[in-house]
Amino acid sequence: MMNLKRFFGGLLTILGIVGLIYTAVIFAGTSGETRDIKSLIIYGILGIVFFMSGISLVRTTKDES
């Protein structure tokens, strides 16, 4: 049986990486408007939170095979 916590941790890690890449894409194409800065902050923080929590779940979950 597949360990659900480990799977969820991997999913959160992937979502975090996607969020951080999307933040970089927005940053590269931004013109400095207020809306651009808000979206940079929101996607960046969400990406970091998802990435860190996913890595933490994967590291702390023991293998039960």
Buried (B, 14 or more C-beta within 10 A) or exposed (E): EEBEEBEBBBEBBEBBBBBBEBBBEBBEEEEEEEEBEEBBEEBBEBBBBBBEBBBEBBEEBEEEE
